[in-house]
Amino acid sequence: GGWPIILFLIAERLRNLGKYTFADVASYRLGQTQIRSLSACGSLVVVAFYLIAQMVGAGKLIQLLFGLDYHVAVILVGILMCLYVLFGGMLATTWVQIIKAVLLLSGASFMALMVMKHV
């Protein structure tokens, strides 16, 4: 919920400066190398936590659906993720995120409606 607020607060200022990210603005005003390194490390930490959560969830799901060992399921999911990114590129990754978001929103809405119908 906080991302759109931040977007509305700084997006126009970034566009007026001709920059696209906050790291661009900070590196323009401060030391280029240090800010770029710090923003890259911050991005990698956030992505790592996001990826860990997805791998745990996908590993548990594959374990439950196919009866595989958890570690084998996580490795299998990791290999499949690497393959579709390798062959499909950013377009495939974007479509996977779109489909996943639609499925999550549909499932959560269905569950909420069923709970309200029951209550």
C-alpha positions in Angstrom: 0.0 0.0 0.0 2.9 2.4 0.6 4.4 2.1 -2.9 1.7 4.1 -4.7 1.9 6.9 -2.1 5.7 7.1 -2.6 5.1 7.0 -6.4 2.8 9.9 -6.3 5.1 11.9 -4.0 8.3 11.5 -6.0 7.5 10.4 -9.5 7.0 13.8 -11.0 10.1 15.1 -9.3 12.1 12.2 -10.8 10.7 12.8 -14.2 11.5 16.5 -14.0 15.1 15.7 -13.2 15.3 13.3 -16.1 16.0 10.4 -13.7 14.1 7.1 -13.5 14.9 5.8 -10.1 15.7 7.1 -6.6 19.2 5.6 -7.0 19.7 7.8 -10.1 18.9 10.9 -8.2 21.0 9.9 -5.1 24.0 9.0 -7.3 23.7 12.3 -9.2 23.8 14.3 -5.9 26.2 12.0 -3.9 29.1 9.6 -4.7 28.2 7.6 -7.9 30.0 4.4 -7.0 29.0 4.1 -3.3 25.3 4.9 -4.0 25.1 2.5 -6.9 26.8 -0.3 -4.8 24.5 0.4 -1.9 21.3 0.4 -4.0 22.4 -2.8 -5.8 23.0 -4.6 -2.5 19.7 -3.4 -1.1 17.9 -4.7 -4.2 19.6 -8.0 -4.0 18.7 -8.4 -0.3 15.0 -7.7 -1.0 14.9 -10.0 -4.0 16.6 -12.8 -2.0 14.0 -12.6 0.7 11.2 -12.6 -1.9 12.8 -15.5 -3.8 13.3 -17.5 -0.6 9.6 -17.2 0.3 8.5 -18.2 -3.2 10.9 -21.2 -3.2 9.6 -22.4 0.1 6.0 -22.1 -0.9 6.5 -23.7 -4.3 8.6 -26.5 -2.8 5.9 -27.3 -0.2 3.2 -27.2 -3.0 5.2 -29.6 -5.3 5.9 -31.8 -2.3 2.2 -32.0 -1.4 1.0 -32.4 -5.0 3.6 -34.9 -6.3 4.9 -36.6 -3.1 8.5 -35.6 -3.8 11.0 -34.9 -1.1 11.0 -31.2 -0.1 14.7 -30.6 -1.1 14.1 -32.3 -4.5 11.0 -30.2 -5.0 12.8 -26.9 -4.2 15.7 -27.8 -6.6 13.2 -28.8 -9.3 11.3 -25.5 -8.9 14.5 -23.6 -9.0 15.6 -25.3 -12.2 12.2 -24.7 -13.8 12.3 -21.0 -12.8 15.8 -20.6 -14.4 14.6 -22.3 -17.6 11.6 -20.2 -18.2 13.5 -17.0 -17.5 16.4 -18.2 -19.7 14.1 -19.1 -22.6 11.3 -16.7 -22.1 13.1 -13.6 -20.8 11.5 -10.7 -19.2 8.2 -11.2 -21.2 7.7 -14.7 -19.8 8.5 -13.5 -16.3 6.0 -10.6 -16.6 3.3 -13.0 -17.8 4.0 -15.4 -15.0 3.6 -12.5 -12.5 0.4 -11.4 -14.2 -1.1 -14.8 -14.1 -0.1 -15.4 -10.5 -1.6 -12.0 -9.4 -4.9 -12.9 -11.1 -5.0 -16.3 -9.5 -4.2 -14.9 -6.1 -6.8 -12.2 -6.3 -9.4 -14.6 -7.7 -8.8 -17.1 -5.0 -8.8 -14.6 -2.2 -12.0 -13.0 -3.5 -13.7 -16.4 -3.8 -12.6 -17.3 -0.3 -13.9 -14.0 1.1 -17.2 -14.4 -0.7 -17.7 -17.9 0.6 -16.9 -16.8 4.2 -19.4 -14.0 3.9 -22.0 -16.3 2.5 -21.4 -18.8 5.3 -21.6 -16.1 8.0 
